[in-house]
């Protein structure tokens, strides 16, 4: 079991690790073109940074940083960015998800426009995956009631003073 | 009733296993995907998309529609978890 002094250690180290994990997640999304990575992998790493906050504190503390409204809006925004890019290509005159037609609005040539289109959809996928993983974890870990839930370390805090 | 179900499942399973005899060998270089689809992707990925990572290029550009379907499936799973589990306490 965790004593009261080790709780301080867990909380402090988690607070220091969360920004580093988020930076690494953004790096994985942005470098999906050159190194292994992409939208799905980076989105999972970004979600893991919020789940670490839940493990160290409890859900109420994590909801200070990612509220439920913002989470649901970002989940829909991710899918909207992906499908919106496809429809934008149709409105510009090309096929659905045919990114080479984006050279009309971006200052690049048609081949680089496919690169840019892939980056935009990977960002959309990353946002959607992060929000959905956070939402599913919050709902399953607290059995639906976010307000009345406690995490493991909070329970130990209560039993050992 | 259960005997009919077991019989139907066994016949279907046997037919599916019998259909796998016609599939090409594991890792066969002369199978249709390896001789038509993969060389075209590997040769044309840099001239057409300027992306060094072939996996990301196939996932997001050549088969981008499947990735859109996958993202919608993930979104649906999140919404279903929200709808089934979430309980709002009064006050």
gemmi code that builds the backbone of each chain (N, CA, C; Angstrom):
import gemmi

chains = {
    "A": [
        ("UNK", (0.843, -1.191, 0.000), (0.000, 0.000, 0.000), (0.879, 1.241, 0.000)),
        ("UNK", (0.321, 2.349, -0.370), (1.098, 3.584, -0.577), (0.983, 4.440, 0.674)),
        ("UNK", (2.122, 4.834, 1.251), (2.087, 5.682, 2.445), (1.868, 7.130, 2.044)),
        ("UNK", (1.728, 7.984, 3.015), (1.379, 9.361, 2.698), (2.544, 10.083, 2.048)),
        ("UNK", (3.798, 9.688, 2.342), (4.924, 10.390, 1.742), (5.137, 9.959, 0.305)),
        ("UNK", (4.817, 8.709, 0.003), (4.959, 8.287, -1.377), (3.901, 8.891, -2.257)),
        ("UNK", (2.761, 9.290, -1.670), (1.748, 9.953, -2.476), (2.262, 11.251, -3.047)),
        ("UNK", (3.035, 11.987, -2.234), (3.593, 13.253, -2.713), (4.544, 12.996, -3.865)),
        ("UNK", (5.305, 11.897, -3.771), (6.242, 11.561, -4.835), (5.498, 11.275, -6.131)),
        ("UNK", (4.422, 10.463, -6.035), (3.664, 10.110, -7.242), (3.045, 11.356, -7.861)),
        ("UNK", (2.483, 12.215, -7.029), (1.823, 13.395, -7.588), (2.811, 14.329, -8.260)),
        ("UNK", (3.973, 14.532, -7.635), (4.929, 15.490, -8.205), (5.510, 14.978, -9.507)),
        ("UNK", (5.873, 13.689, -9.536), (6.482, 13.150, -10.752), (5.457, 13.130, -11.889)),
        ("UNK", (4.195, 12.839, -11.565), (3.182, 12.832, -12.620), (2.989, 14.221, -13.197)),
        ("UNK", (2.993, 15.220, -12.303), (2.831, 16.590, -12.799), (3.975, 16.990, -13.704)),
        ("UNK", (5.183, 16.449, -13.424), (6.315, 16.801, -14.273), (6.305, 16.033, -15.581)),
        ("UNK", (5.740, 14.813, -15.558), (5.785, 13.972, -16.749), (4.742, 14.352, -17.786)),
        ("UNK", (3.603, 14.918, -17.347), (2.493, 15.138, -18.284), (2.858, 16.069, -19.438)),
        ("UNK", (3.537, 17.201, -19.217), (3.894, 18.015, -20.391), (4.863, 17.319, -21.341)),
        ("UNK", (5.790, 16.532, -20.769), (6.741, 15.829, -21.628), (6.035, 14.784, -22.491)),
        ("UNK", (5.026, 14.100, -21.911), (4.287, 13.114, -22.690), (3.485, 13.776, -23.795)),
        ("UNK", (2.920, 14.949, -23.490), (2.137, 15.610, -24.523), (3.028, 16.104, -25.650)),
        ("UNK", (4.223, 16.599, -25.298), (5.147, 17.050, -26.345), (5.555, 15.886, -27.229)),
        ("UNK", (5.795, 14.729, -26.610), (6.174, 13.565, -27.390), (5.021, 13.104, -28.285)),
        ("UNK", (3.791, 13.186, -27.785), (2.645, 12.811, -28.608), (2.496, 13.714, -29.821)),
        ("UNK", (2.701, 15.020, -29.617), (2.622, 15.942, -30.750), (3.755, 15.678, -31.740)),
        ("UNK", (4.932, 15.294, -31.226), (6.051, 14.979, -32.104), (5.724, 13.758, -32.974)),
        ("UNK", (5.090, 12.736, -32.362), (4.772, 11.522, -33.114), (3.755, 11.825, -34.215)),
        ("UNK", (2.772, 12.698, -33.917), (1.787, 13.046, -34.944), (2.459, 13.812, -36.079)),
        ("UNK", (3.322, 14.782, -35.727), (3.880, 15.658, -36.748), (4.912, 14.941, -37.609)),
        ("UNK", (5.593, 13.931, -37.066), (6.626, 13.246, -37.824), (6.126, 11.932, -38.386)),
        ("UNK", (4.835, 11.821, -38.646), (4.322, 10.595, -39.216), (4.763, 10.354, -40.633)),
        ("UNK", (5.346, 11.367, -41.259), (5.741, 11.245, -42.653), (7.127, 10.656, -42.809)),
        ("UNK", (7.995, 10.894, -41.834), (9.365, 10.442, -41.989), (9.709, 9.249, -41.140)),
        ("UNK", (9.171, 9.202, -39.914), (9.472, 8.118, -38.999), (8.166, 7.391, -38.679)),
        ("UNK", (8.239, 6.215, -38.049), (6.992, 5.535, -37.690), (6.137, 6.398, -36.778)),
        ("UNK", (4.872, 6.456, -37.036), (3.998, 7.281, -36.221), (2.734, 7.587, -36.986)),
        ("UNK", (2.219, 8.770, -36.772), (0.988, 9.130, -37.448), (-0.071, 9.550, -36.454)),
        ("UNK", (-1.305, 9.543, -36.920), (-2.393, 10.069, -36.110), (-2.796, 9.170, -34.966)),
        ("UNK", (-2.963, 7.871, -35.229), (-3.469, 6.971, -34.192), (-2.486, 6.840, -33.047)),
        ("UNK", (-1.193, 6.677, -33.374), (-0.197, 6.488, -32.323), (-0.061, 7.741, -31.471)),
        ("UNK", (0.010, 8.909, -32.126), (0.156, 10.150, -31.371), (-1.065, 10.456, -30.523)),
        ("UNK", (-2.250, 10.124, -31.022), (-3.452, 10.357, -30.238), (-3.491, 9.521, -28.979)),
        ("UNK", (-3.016, 8.267, -29.066), (-2.986, 7.416, -27.874), (-2.013, 7.951, -26.843)),
        ("UNK", (-0.857, 8.479, -27.292), (0.123, 9.007, -26.336), (-0.430, 10.250, -25.663)),
        ("UNK", (-1.120, 11.099, -26.422), (-1.737, 12.279, -25.820), (-2.796, 11.895, -24.800)),
        ("UNK", (-3.573, 10.856, -25.089), (-4.591, 10.424, -24.124), (-3.947, 9.842, -22.881)),
        ("UNK", (-2.802, 9.164, -23.043), (-2.135, 8.560, -21.887), (-1.674, 9.622, -20.903)),
        ("UNK", (-1.385, 10.832, -21.387), (-0.955, 11.883, -20.463), (-2.088, 12.289, -19.538)),
        ("UNK", (-3.332, 12.297, -20.037), (-4.456, 12.635, -19.156), (-4.816, 11.479, -18.241)),
        ("UNK", (-4.617, 10.245, -18.732), (-4.943, 9.092, -17.889), (-3.944, 8.999, -16.738)),
        ("UNK", (-2.692, 9.471, -16.968), (-1.735, 9.505, -15.864), (-2.199, 10.451, -14.769)),
        ("UNK", (-2.832, 11.571, -15.162), (-3.381, 12.485, -14.163), (-4.472, 11.808, -13.347)),
        ("UNK", (-5.297, 10.988, -13.990), (-6.371, 10.302, -13.264), (-5.792, 9.298, -12.291)),
        ("UNK", (-4.707, 8.613, -12.694), (-4.127, 7.600, -11.815), (-3.493, 8.258, -10.591)),
        ("UNK", (-2.832, 9.399, -10.786), (-2.134, 10.026, -9.673), (-3.090, 10.778, -8.756)),
        ("UNK", (-4.031, 11.488, -9.328), (-5.035, 12.217, -8.542), (-6.355, 11.475, -8.673)),
        ("UNK", (-7.444, 12.195, -8.922), (-8.672, 11.501, -9.260), (-9.339, 12.222, -10.425)),
        ("UNK", (-10.511, 11.729, -10.786), (-11.136, 12.193, -12.020), (-11.521, 13.661, -11.925)),
        ("UNK", (-11.889, 14.107, -10.725), (-12.298, 15.505, -10.600), (-11.129, 16.440, -10.901)),
        ("UNK", (-9.911, 16.042, -10.481), (-8.743, 16.852, -10.772), (-8.426, 16.862, -12.254)),
        ("UNK", (-8.577, 15.701, -12.906), (-8.284, 15.643, -14.336), (-9.315, 16.424, -15.135)),
        ("UNK", (-10.561, 16.498, -14.620), (-11.576, 17.240, -15.352), (-11.385, 18.752, -15.264)),
        ("UNK", (-10.499, 19.203, -14.338), (-10.149, 20.627, -14.353), (-9.392, 20.997, -15.608)),
        ("UNK", (-8.634, 20.025, -16.151), (-7.815, 20.323, -17.316), (-8.507, 19.951, -18.611)),
        ("UNK", (-9.360, 18.924, -18.596), (-10.068, 18.503, -19.801), (-11.503, 18.257, -19.386)),
        ("UNK", (-12.343, 19.283, -19.543), (-13.731, 19.141, -19.124), (-14.477, 18.263, -20.126)),
        ("UNK", (-15.649, 17.795, -19.703), (-16.367, 16.841, -20.546), (-16.897, 17.502, -21.807)),
        ("UNK", (-17.298, 18.776, -21.688), (-17.808, 19.484, -22.867), (-16.711, 19.648, -23.905)),
        ("UNK", (-15.526, 20.094, -23.443), (-14.425, 20.283, -24.386), (-14.019, 18.960, -25.025)),
        ("UNK", (-14.080, 17.883, -24.235), (-13.699, 16.584, -24.745), (-14.631, 16.127, -25.866)),
        ("UNK", (-15.937, 16.291, -25.653), (-16.890, 15.854, -26.672), (-16.798, 16.717, -27.923)),
        ("UNK", (-16.552, 18.016, -27.723), (-16.432, 18.893, -28.890), (-15.205, 18.521, -29.704)),
        ("UNK", (-14.086, 18.186, -29.003), (-12.872, 17.839, -29.743), (-13.030, 16.516, -30.461)),
        ("UNK", (-13.792, 15.585, -29.861), (-14.026, 14.306, -30.519), (-14.752, 14.503, -31.839)),
        ("UNK", (-15.782, 15.344, -31.833), (-16.503, 15.605, -33.084), (-15.654, 16.423, -34.048)),
        ("UNK", (-14.805, 17.323, -33.508), (-13.990, 18.175, -34.378), (-12.979, 17.349, -35.159)),
        ("UNK", (-12.475, 16.271, -34.552), (-11.504, 15.446, -35.245), (-12.086, 14.796, -36.484)),
        ("UNK", (-13.289, 14.200, -36.335), (-13.932, 13.581, -37.487), (-14.340, 14.649, -38.492)),
        ("UNK", (-14.728, 15.837, -37.985), (-15.150, 16.916, -38.872), (-13.990, 17.396, -39.734)),
        ("UNK", (-12.769, 17.456, -39.121), (-11.604, 17.896, -39.894), (-11.323, 16.907, -41.015)),
        ("UNK", (-11.427, 15.615, -40.717), (-11.120, 14.613, -41.720), (-12.134, 14.656, -42.868)),
        ("UNK", (-13.420, 14.562, -42.524), (-14.433, 14.577, -43.586), (-14.506, 15.931, -44.262)),
        ("UNK", (-14.217, 17.000, -43.493), (-14.240, 18.338, -44.077), (-13.171, 18.524, -45.124)),
        ("UNK", (-11.990, 17.921, -44.908), (-10.956, 18.008, -45.941), (-11.405, 17.294, -47.211)),
        ("UNK", (-12.061, 16.148, -47.043), (-12.564, 15.441, -48.214), (-13.579, 16.261, -48.992)),
        ("UNK", (-14.524, 16.886, -48.256), (-15.532, 17.684, -48.949), (-14.948, 18.960, -49.532)),
        ("UNK", (-13.894, 19.497, -48.866), (-13.235, 20.684, -49.426), (-12.606, 20.356, -50.766)),
        ("UNK", (-12.055, 19.142, -50.881), (-11.487, 18.735, -52.174), (-12.572, 18.628, -53.243)),
        ("UNK", (-13.776, 18.188, -52.854), (-14.869, 18.095, -53.829), (-15.312, 19.483, -54.251)),
        ("UNK", (-15.366, 20.413, -53.249), (-15.830, 21.761, -53.588), (-14.849, 22.492, -54.478)),
        ("UNK", (-13.544, 22.132, -54.397), (-12.561, 22.801, -55.247), (-12.513, 22.216, -56.639)),
        ("UNK", (-13.177, 21.078, -56.876), (-13.259, 20.529, -58.216), (-12.686, 19.145, -58.384)),
        ("UNK", (-12.006, 18.575, -57.344), (-11.420, 17.254, -57.490), (-12.353, 16.168, -56.973)),
        ("UNK", (-11.776, 14.970, -56.774), (-12.548, 13.875, -56.223), (-12.563, 13.978, -54.712)),
        ("UNK", (-13.359, 13.125, -54.068), (-13.406, 13.093, -52.607), (-12.073, 12.588, -52.080)),
        ("UNK", (-11.475, 13.319, -51.129), (-10.179, 12.984, -50.535), (-9.060, 12.932, -51.565)),
        ("UNK", (-9.164, 13.730, -52.629), (-8.105, 13.826, -53.624), (-7.328, 15.099, -53.322)),
        ("UNK", (-6.259, 14.970, -52.488), (-5.645, 16.155, -51.911), (-4.881, 17.006, -52.921)),
        ("UNK", (-4.613, 16.494, -54.133), (-3.776, 17.266, -55.047), (-4.483, 18.536, -55.511)),
        ("UNK", (-5.812, 18.611, -55.357), (-6.540, 19.792, -55.796), (-6.381, 20.932, -54.785)),
        ("UNK", (-5.755, 20.624, -53.616), (-5.586, 21.666, -52.603), (-4.511, 22.674, -52.980)),
        ("UNK", (-3.817, 22.487, -54.122), (-2.802, 23.464, -54.493), (-3.448, 24.780, -54.919)),
        ("UNK", (-4.769, 24.798, -55.064), (-5.427, 26.055, -55.424), (-5.542, 27.000, -54.244)),
        ("UNK", (-5.598, 26.455, -53.006), (-5.702, 27.354, -51.869), (-4.430, 27.385, -51.042)),
        ("UNK", (-3.572, 26.372, -51.142), (-2.314, 26.385, -50.421), (-1.198, 26.792, -51.380)),
        ("UNK", (-0.187, 27.531, -50.918), (0.859, 28.018, -51.834), (1.915, 26.972, -52.149)),
        ("UNK", (1.495, 25.768, -52.545), (2.453, 24.710, -52.871), (2.065, 24.096, -54.212)),
        ("UNK", (2.946, 23.241, -54.756), (2.634, 22.553, -56.010), (1.755, 21.336, -55.707)),
        ("UNK", (1.140, 20.705, -56.714), (0.165, 19.620, -56.459), (0.734, 18.428, -55.699)),
        ("UNK", (2.047, 18.118, -55.880), (2.578, 16.949, -55.174), (2.725, 17.259, -53.689)),
        ("UNK", (3.219, 18.456, -53.363), (3.341, 18.849, -51.966), (1.974, 19.032, -51.330)),
        ("UNK", (0.962, 19.342, -52.152), (-0.393, 19.512, -51.601), (-0.922, 18.183, -51.068)),
        ("UNK", (-0.510, 17.059, -51.664), (-0.926, 15.756, -51.118), (-0.273, 15.521, -49.765)),
        ("UNK", (0.984, 15.931, -49.621), (1.688, 15.861, -48.337), (0.932, 16.670, -47.280)),
        ("UNK", (0.531, 17.907, -47.645), (-0.178, 18.765, -46.692), (-1.551, 18.197, -46.354)),
        ("UNK", (-2.233, 17.632, -47.337), (-3.537, 17.037, -47.062), (-3.435, 15.871, -46.104)),
        ("UNK", (-2.375, 15.051, -46.275), (-2.178, 13.931, -45.362), (-1.907, 14.432, -43.958)),
        ("UNK", (-1.131, 15.523, -43.820), (-0.850, 16.058, -42.486), (-2.122, 16.545, -41.807)),
        ("UNK", (-2.995, 17.205, -42.575), (-4.239, 17.722, -41.990), (-5.123, 16.567, -41.507)),
        ("UNK", (-5.256, 15.521, -42.307), (-6.129, 14.436, -41.866), (-5.506, 13.670, -40.716)),
        ("UNK", (-4.182, 13.583, -40.648), (-3.573, 12.909, -39.509), (-3.800, 13.705, -38.228)),
        ("UNK", (-3.775, 15.038, -38.308), (-4.090, 15.852, -37.137), (-5.533, 15.593, -36.691)),
        ("UNK", (-6.456, 15.520, -37.657), (-7.841, 15.231, -37.302), (-7.995, 13.885, -36.620)),
        ("UNK", (-7.298, 12.876, -37.147), (-7.371, 11.543, -36.556), (-6.791, 11.564, -35.146)),
        ("UNK", (-5.682, 12.290, -34.937), (-5.067, 12.353, -33.615), (-5.982, 12.978, -32.579)),
        ("UNK", (-6.651, 14.074, -32.961), (-7.568, 14.733, -32.025), (-8.721, 13.808, -31.672)),
        ("UNK", (-9.284, 13.131, -32.670), (-10.436, 12.268, -32.412), (-10.059, 11.089, -31.520)),
        ("UNK", (-8.899, 10.473, -31.790), (-8.492, 9.308, -31.006), (-8.209, 9.707, -29.566)),
        ("UNK", (-7.561, 10.863, -29.359), (-7.267, 11.306, -27.991), (-8.558, 11.513, -27.199)),
        ("UNK", (-9.519, 12.219, -27.786), (-10.736, 12.529, -27.054), (-11.546, 11.273, -26.754)),
        ("UNK", (-11.606, 10.354, -27.712), (-12.409, 9.157, -27.489), (-11.782, 8.288, -26.415)),
        ("UNK", (-10.438, 8.190, -26.395), (-9.811, 7.356, -25.378), (-9.997, 7.943, -23.995)),
        ("UNK", (-9.886, 9.287, -23.874), (-10.122, 9.913, -22.574), (-11.570, 9.688, -22.132)),
        ("UNK", (-12.512, 9.844, -23.057), (-13.924, 9.711, -22.704), (-14.254, 8.294, -22.267)),
        ("UNK", (-13.756, 7.293, -23.005), (-14.043, 5.909, -22.640), (-13.424, 5.578, -21.297)),
        ("UNK", (-12.204, 6.074, -21.034), (-11.569, 5.775, -19.747), (-12.326, 6.404, -18.599)),
        ("UNK", (-12.744, 7.669, -18.772), (-13.504, 8.317, -17.704), (-14.792, 7.562, -17.416)),
        ("UNK", (-15.469, 7.108, -18.477), (-16.768, 6.478, -18.263), (-16.646, 5.098, -17.657)),
        ("UNK", (-15.625, 4.344, -18.046), (-15.523, 2.986, -17.536), (-14.915, 2.982, -16.142)),
        ("UNK", (-13.924, 3.867, -15.881), (-13.249, 3.834, -14.590), (-14.153, 4.321, -13.477)),
        ("UNK", (-15.081, 5.214, -13.783), (-15.927, 5.743, -12.724), (-17.318, 5.133, -12.737)),
        ("UNK", (-17.543, 4.155, -13.629), (-18.848, 3.502, -13.800), (-19.949, 4.508, -14.078)),
        ("UNK", (-19.596, 5.608, -14.755), (-20.623, 6.522, -15.225), (-20.766, 7.776, -14.404)),
        ("UNK", (-20.412, 7.730, -13.130), (-20.585, 8.919, -12.300), (-19.226, 9.541, -12.087)),
        ("UNK", (-18.938, 10.619, -12.788), (-17.626, 11.231, -12.666), (-17.444, 11.928, -11.323)),
        ("UNK", (-18.548, 12.363, -10.699), (-18.400, 13.190, -9.509), (-18.110, 12.369, -8.265)),
        ("UNK", (-18.674, 11.170, -8.200), (-18.556, 10.403, -6.959), (-17.492, 9.340, -7.026)),
        ("UNK", (-16.510, 9.469, -7.905), (-15.536, 8.396, -8.045), (-14.270, 8.744, -7.281)),
        ("UNK", (-13.566, 7.709, -6.866), (-12.272, 7.906, -6.209), (-11.269, 7.017, -6.916)),
        ("UNK", (-10.016, 7.437, -6.920), (-8.967, 6.611, -7.500), (-8.249, 5.872, -6.390)),
        ("UNK", (-7.314, 5.027, -6.759), (-6.658, 4.153, -5.791), (-5.846, 4.972, -4.795)),
        ("UNK", (-5.085, 5.953, -5.274), (-4.216, 6.697, -4.369), (-5.042, 7.556, -3.424)),
        ("UNK", (-6.206, 8.031, -3.863), (-7.060, 8.816, -2.961), (-7.607, 7.934, -1.861)),
        ("UNK", (-7.913, 6.677, -2.183), (-8.383, 5.740, -1.170), (-7.318, 5.507, -0.108)),
        ("UNK", (-6.068, 5.334, -0.557), (-5.005, 5.114, 0.409), (-4.747, 6.342, 1.242)),
        ("UNK", (-4.941, 7.516, 0.620), (-4.768, 8.754, 1.373), (-5.738, 8.786, 2.540)),
        ("UNK", (-6.903, 8.229, 2.329), (-7.885, 8.270, 3.391), (-7.573, 7.263, 4.473)),
        ("UNK", (-7.032, 6.095, 4.113), (-6.880, 5.061, 5.139), (-5.605, 5.242, 5.944)),
        ("UNK", (-4.589, 5.948, 5.397), (-3.359, 6.101, 6.159), (-3.150, 7.518, 6.625)),
        ("UNK", (-4.146, 8.364, 6.566), (-4.082, 9.708, 7.165), (-3.492, 10.725, 6.249)),
    ],
    "B": [
        ("UNK", (-33.327, -28.513, -31.897), (-32.998, -27.187, -32.410), (-31.499, -26.943, -32.359)),
        ("UNK", (-30.893, -27.414, -31.262), (-29.448, -27.206, -31.147), (-28.692, -28.061, -32.124)),
        ("UNK", (-29.220, -29.254, -32.435), (-28.522, -30.116, -33.394), (-28.484, -29.472, -34.763)),
        ("UNK", (-29.585, -28.806, -35.154), (-29.601, -28.120, -36.446), (-28.568, -26.991, -36.453)),
        ("UNK", (-28.456, -26.273, -35.326), (-27.499, -25.164, -35.261), (-26.072, -25.672, -35.363)),
        ("UNK", (-25.784, -26.776, -34.632), (-24.420, -27.328, -34.693), (-24.110, -27.803, -36.099)),
        ("UNK", (-25.100, -28.412, -36.734), (-24.899, -28.919, -38.091), (-24.608, -27.775, -39.062)),
        ("UNK", (-25.400, -26.692, -38.949), (-25.206, -25.561, -39.863), (-23.836, -24.911, -39.652)),
        ("UNK", (-23.435, -24.767, -38.376), (-22.142, -24.121, -38.101), (-21.001, -24.987, -38.614)),
        ("UNK", (-21.129, -26.321, -38.434), (-20.055, -27.201, -38.897), (-19.918, -27.173, -40.413)),
        ("UNK", (-21.073, -27.178, -41.118), (-21.004, -27.146, -42.583), (-20.372, -25.843, -43.068)),
        ("UNK", (-20.783, -24.715, -42.451), (-20.225, -23.423, -42.859), (-18.724, -23.353, -42.589)),
        ("UNK", (-18.301, -23.841, -41.422), (-16.875, -23.832, -41.105), (-16.078, -24.697, -42.055)),
        ("UNK", (-16.627, -25.854, -42.408), (-15.915, -26.727, -43.337), (-15.796, -26.083, -44.711)),
        ("UNK", (-16.876, -25.415, -45.159), (-16.803, -24.753, -46.468), (-15.768, -23.627, -46.476)),
        ("UNK", (-15.697, -22.867, -45.366), (-14.724, -21.771, -45.302), (-13.295, -22.315, -45.296)),
        ("UNK", (-13.078, -23.407, -44.539), (-11.728, -23.960, -44.520), (-11.361, -24.554, -45.872)),
        ("UNK", (-12.352, -25.121, -46.579), (-12.066, -25.682, -47.890), (-11.722, -24.589, -48.896)),
        ("UNK", (-12.274, -23.380, -48.694), (-11.970, -22.289, -49.619), (-10.560, -21.752, -49.427)),
        ("UNK", (-9.935, -22.012, -48.272), (-8.582, -21.484, -48.069), (-7.525, -22.293, -48.804)),
        ("UNK", (-7.903, -23.419, -49.405), (-6.916, -24.200, -50.147), (-6.490, -23.446, -51.398)),
        ("UNK", (-7.399, -22.648, -51.970), (-7.097, -21.948, -53.206), (-6.296, -20.672, -52.997)),
        ("UNK", (-6.090, -20.276, -51.739), (-5.362, -19.028, -51.499), (-3.893, -19.226, -51.810)),
        ("UNK", (-3.160, -18.166, -52.205), (-1.719, -18.319, -52.455), (-0.957, -18.598, -51.165)),
        ("UNK", (0.274, -19.080, -51.304), (1.088, -19.426, -50.149), (1.431, -18.181, -49.349)),
        ("UNK", (1.808, -18.408, -48.104), (2.180, -17.293, -47.224), (3.484, -16.667, -47.723)),
        ("UNK", (3.482, -15.369, -48.030), (4.696, -14.703, -48.488), (5.088, -15.047, -49.898)),
        ("UNK", (4.143, -15.439, -50.721), (4.453, -15.799, -52.103), (4.732, -14.526, -52.902)),
        ("UNK", (5.893, -14.421, -53.547), (6.157, -13.180, -54.304), (5.353, -13.074, -55.582)),
        ("UNK", (4.716, -14.131, -56.047), (3.968, -14.075, -57.292), (2.474, -13.958, -57.064)),
        ("UNK", (2.037, -13.744, -55.833), (0.604, -13.580, -55.592), (0.153, -12.246, -56.184)),
        ("UNK", (-1.120, -12.098, -56.540), (-1.576, -10.869, -57.211), (-1.307, -9.579, -56.444)),
        ("UNK", (-1.513, -9.512, -55.098), (-1.160, -8.234, -54.459), (0.325, -7.926, -54.526)),
        ("UNK", (1.179, -8.960, -54.409), (2.620, -8.689, -54.392), (3.176, -8.372, -55.765)),
        ("UNK", (2.476, -8.738, -56.843), (3.032, -8.497, -58.169), (2.393, -7.311, -58.872)),
        ("UNK", (1.219, -6.850, -58.407), (0.601, -5.700, -59.076), (0.456, -4.499, -58.157)),
        ("UNK", (-0.024, -4.725, -56.925), (-0.381, -3.590, -56.068), (0.856, -3.027, -55.377)),
        ("UNK", (1.625, -3.912, -54.696), (2.760, -3.423, -53.894), (3.854, -2.754, -54.726)),
        ("UNK", (4.287, -3.322, -55.886), (5.340, -2.610, -56.636), (4.895, -1.235, -57.109)),
        ("UNK", (3.620, -1.084, -57.454), (3.148, 0.219, -57.906), (3.203, 1.245, -56.776)),
        ("UNK", (2.802, 0.806, -55.559), (2.862, 1.732, -54.432), (4.301, 2.097, -54.112)),
        ("UNK", (5.190, 1.079, -54.092), (6.560, 1.346, -53.662), (7.274, 2.228, -54.671)),
        ("UNK", (6.993, 2.037, -55.975), (7.716, 2.832, -56.964), (7.170, 4.239, -57.076)),
        ("UNK", (5.858, 4.411, -56.872), (5.246, 5.702, -57.186), (5.046, 6.587, -55.970)),
        ("UNK", (5.478, 6.148, -54.770), (5.087, 6.929, -53.594), (5.868, 8.235, -53.501)),
        ("UNK", (7.163, 8.232, -53.840), (7.920, 9.494, -53.764), (7.551, 10.443, -54.903)),
        ("UNK", (7.432, 9.991, -56.158), (7.041, 10.969, -57.197), (5.640, 11.522, -57.004)),
        ("UNK", (4.732, 10.736, -56.421), (3.355, 11.216, -56.355), (3.024, 11.947, -55.067)),
        ("UNK", (3.662, 11.553, -53.936), (3.242, 12.153, -52.675), (4.375, 12.798, -51.897)),
        ("UNK", (5.623, 12.575, -52.236), (6.781, 13.161, -51.540), (6.792, 12.803, -50.056)),
        ("UNK", (6.423, 11.568, -49.727), (6.389, 11.114, -48.342), (7.313, 9.927, -48.193)),
        ("UNK", (8.329, 9.997, -47.329), (9.233, 8.851, -47.199), (8.579, 7.644, -46.541)),
        ("UNK", (7.571, 7.856, -45.691), (6.954, 6.762, -44.956), (5.838, 6.168, -45.807)),
        ("UNK", (6.090, 4.959, -46.366), (5.119, 4.363, -47.297), (3.855, 3.952, -46.552)),
        ("UNK", (3.995, 3.548, -45.275), (2.826, 3.087, -44.516), (1.843, 4.239, -44.322)),
        ("UNK", (2.378, 5.415, -43.928), (1.490, 6.569, -43.748), (0.886, 7.010, -45.072)),
        ("UNK", (1.656, 6.907, -46.161), (1.127, 7.328, -47.459), (-0.019, 6.416, -47.893)),
        ("UNK", (0.131, 5.108, -47.683), (-0.943, 4.191, -48.058), (-2.148, 4.386, -47.147)),
        ("UNK", (-1.897, 4.627, -45.853), (-2.997, 4.748, -44.895), (-3.798, 6.016, -45.111)),
        ("UNK", (-3.115, 7.141, -45.370), (-3.790, 8.431, -45.383), (-4.072, 8.948, -46.776)),
        ("UNK", (-3.400, 8.409, -47.795), (-3.603, 8.962, -49.127), (-4.217, 7.953, -50.091)),
        ("UNK", (-3.560, 6.793, -50.283), (-4.096, 5.842, -51.249), (-5.351, 5.159, -50.722)),
        ("UNK", (-5.346, 4.819, -49.416), (-6.532, 4.192, -48.810), (-7.118, 5.131, -47.764)),
        ("UNK", (-7.250, 6.402, -48.101), (-7.729, 7.373, -47.122), (-9.177, 7.166, -46.751)),
        ("UNK", (-9.969, 6.582, -47.658), (-11.378, 6.374, -47.362), (-11.567, 5.338, -46.260)),
        ("UNK", (-10.699, 4.300, -46.251), (-10.795, 3.305, -45.182), (-10.429, 3.911, -43.839)),
        ("UNK", (-9.438, 4.812, -43.839), (-9.067, 5.454, -42.583), (-10.175, 6.364, -42.081)),
        ("UNK", (-10.925, 6.970, -43.008), (-12.085, 7.755, -42.579), (-13.123, 6.865, -41.916)),
        ("UNK", (-13.368, 5.680, -42.499), (-14.298, 4.749, -41.879), (-13.832, 4.297, -40.510)),
        ("UNK", (-12.517, 4.082, -40.368), (-11.980, 3.655, -39.083), (-12.142, 4.737, -38.027)),
        ("UNK", (-11.913, 5.992, -38.424), (-12.083, 7.095, -37.468), (-13.545, 7.219, -37.050)),
        ("UNK", (-14.467, 7.014, -37.973), (-15.890, 7.080, -37.621), (-16.261, 5.934, -36.689)),
        ("UNK", (-15.634, 4.769, -36.844), (-15.905, 3.647, -35.943), (-15.429, 3.967, -34.531)),
        ("UNK", (-14.230, 4.573, -34.414), (-13.722, 4.962, -33.096), (-14.638, 5.987, -32.457)),
        ("UNK", (-15.110, 6.960, -33.251), (-16.021, 7.982, -32.763), (-17.320, 7.357, -32.266)),
        ("UNK", (-17.848, 6.384, -33.040), (-19.093, 5.719, -32.634), (-18.908, 4.945, -31.340)),
        ("UNK", (-17.753, 4.299, -31.165), (-17.508, 3.557, -29.924), (-17.509, 4.496, -28.729)),
        ("UNK", (-16.893, 5.679, -28.885), (-16.885, 6.642, -27.786), (-18.276, 7.148, -27.447)),
        ("UNK", (-19.080, 7.418, -28.489), (-20.431, 7.931, -28.247), (-21.291, 6.861, -27.580)),
        ("UNK", (-21.113, 5.594, -27.996), (-21.921, 4.516, -27.412), (-21.567, 4.327, -25.941)),
        ("UNK", (-20.251, 4.385, -25.614), (-19.830, 4.274, -24.206), (-20.428, 5.406, -23.398)),
        ("UNK", (-20.452, 6.609, -23.973), (-21.019, 7.759, -23.275), (-22.502, 7.559, -23.039)),
        ("UNK", (-23.220, 7.068, -24.054), (-24.663, 6.946, -23.931), (-25.057, 5.860, -22.942)),
        ("UNK", (-24.300, 4.750, -22.921), (-24.729, 3.628, -22.094), (-24.325, 3.778, -20.641)),
        ("UNK", (-23.180, 4.418, -20.366), (-22.633, 4.361, -19.024), (-22.859, 5.625, -18.219)),
        ("UNK", (-23.043, 6.737, -18.870), (-23.015, 7.996, -18.152), (-24.287, 8.191, -17.352)),
        ("UNK", (-24.112, 8.492, -16.057), (-25.261, 8.790, -15.211), (-25.016, 10.125, -14.553)),
        ("UNK", (-25.960, 11.015, -14.639), (-25.833, 12.333, -14.029), (-26.586, 12.337, -12.710)),
        ("UNK", (-25.867, 12.582, -11.593), (-26.541, 12.626, -10.297), (-27.213, 13.988, -10.124)),
        ("UNK", (-28.391, 14.019, -9.516), (-29.136, 15.266, -9.370), (-28.584, 16.047, -8.186)),
        ("UNK", (-28.234, 17.330, -8.418), (-27.760, 18.186, -7.335), (-26.288, 18.056, -7.061)),
    ],
}
model = gemmi.Model(1)
for chain_id, residues in chains.items():
    chain = gemmi.Chain(chain_id)
    for i, (resn, *xyz) in enumerate(residues, 1):
        res = gemmi.Residue()
        res.name, res.seqid = resn, gemmi.SeqId(i, " ")
        for name, pos in zip(("N", "CA", "C"), xyz):
            atom = gemmi.Atom()
            atom.name, atom.element = name, gemmi.Element(name[0])
            atom.pos, atom.b_iso = gemmi.Position(*pos), 0.0
            res.add_atom(atom)
        chain.add_residue(res)
    model.add_chain(chain)
structure = gemmi.Structure()
structure.add_model(model)
structure.setup_entities()
